[in-house]
Amino acid sequence: MGLFNFLKQGGKKKVLIVEDDVPLRRFMADRLMQQGLEVHETGDGGSAISLVHEHKPDTLVLDVMLPGKSGMQILAELREKDKTTPVVVLTTLSGEGGLKLEAAKHDAVFLNKADTSLDVVIETILKHVSTHG
């Protein structure tokens, strides 16, 4: 993994992780904090949009199946006002049934948890954080 400079004017680069699998969410948060990022997290889809407005993350990581509101609903709602914040959709569901297409339509990266190593997930997040802002 390359070294990135994650300081931006006014502080660290920020990531918001919306994932209801607590061990996975904590693992990602710990790895990203080790890389110098400010990480905010929730397991509740219903609180995601208010956390986006509160923390203004440089990258958003969304699970698809969440309590309160699905990751795809959050993505669609976010894109109504914000077309540029990078989004990584992370799910156990396959891309079949249009999920991958829906993510692409909203300019989001689609990663399947079963087919993608956690190192690749972290590298993908880091890459998107480094190109935003």
Secondary structure as GFF3:
##gff-version 3
##sequence-region A 1 133
A	DSSP	beta_strand	7	8	.	.	.	ID=ss1
A	DSSP	beta_strand	11	12	.	.	.	ID=ss2
A	DSSP	beta_strand	14	18	.	.	.	ID=ss3
A	DSSP	alpha_helix	22	34	.	.	.	ID=ss4
A	DSSP	beta_strand	38	42	.	.	.	ID=ss5
A	DSSP	three_ten_helix	45	47	.	.	.	ID=ss6
A	DSSP	alpha_helix	48	55	.	.	.	ID=ss7
A	DSSP	beta_strand	59	63	.	.	.	ID=ss8
A	DSSP	alpha_helix	71	81	.	.	.	ID=ss9
A	DSSP	beta_strand	87	91	.	.	.	ID=ss10
A	DSSP	three_ten_helix	96	98	.	.	.	ID=ss11
A	DSSP	alpha_helix	99	105	.	.	.	ID=ss12
A	DSSP	beta_strand	109	112	.	.	.	ID=ss13
A	DSSP	alpha_helix	118	131	.	.	.	ID=ss14
###
